[in-house]
Amino acid sequence: MKTTTPATATPRPYDGEMQRRTPSSSIMWAFLPYAAVSLLHVVLLAVDSPLASPTKLLLMPLLAVPVVLSARWLKPPATLILLLAAVLFSWLGDGAGALFPGAPELPLMLLFFGIAHLAYILLFARHLARRRMPWWALVYVGWWIAMIAVVGPHTGGLLIAVAVYGLVLGGTAAFAARCHPLIAVGGAFFLASDTLLAFRLFLPSGLPAWSSPAVMLTYTLGQGLIVAGALIALRKRTR
């Protein structure tokens, strides 16, 4: 009498791609605290709460969390350095008044955010660019000319600093357009935030009260999308 042995399941081969997806997905969850505090901060600004200022100083440290958690996958190491530098100097710009109470706040903000934008430009141009500069990025040239024409006469002795800072802002948005779509959208939101802020600083009487939370809403969206897009793009490249 012939006997048969039960069939055994063939072990599944190692699926390297599946193994790689899990860490990437977990990194996206690391953005939740940043998203939650960003929303809270915008709401606190809208209701003119004194807690808005402390929550502002939490934003960039929380945005640094997914970057730090992704450190082992960020190649070359310069990408980690540039991302963290952009987040760090953004934090210094956010807290210029609180962190350096004896110094002039606006020039410090321009300095710190200018360095943050330069770090983003280097990151985009050297490590994240995936296409040529699109033709529609010329809109950022028009934006700079319009801003100098409208805001420039109200900047006083800061005209040159504001003009140079505007070039850096437009450059960030333009180089972001060469990268992952999330980065491109994030660069546009970041530019929108600084545009609203410029009007609030130099032409405050022309803006409604809701423009203050709008500045931070577009700012937090822009920063979050840029960092998320950068991590996604760098993660895909290491697969």
Secondary structure, 3 states (H helix, E strand, C coil): CCCCCCCCCCCCCCCHHHHHHHHHHHHHHCCHHHHHHHHHHHHHHHCCCCCHHHHHHHHHHHHHHHHHHCHHHCCCHHHHHHHHHHHHHHHHHHCHHHHCCCCCHHHHHHHHHHHHHHHHHHHHHHHHCCCCCCHHHHHHHHHHHHHHHHHHHHCHHHHHHHHHHHHHHHHHHHHHCCCCHHHHHHHHHHHHHHHHHHHHHHCHHHCCCCHHHHHHHHHHHHHHHHHHHHHHHHHHHCC
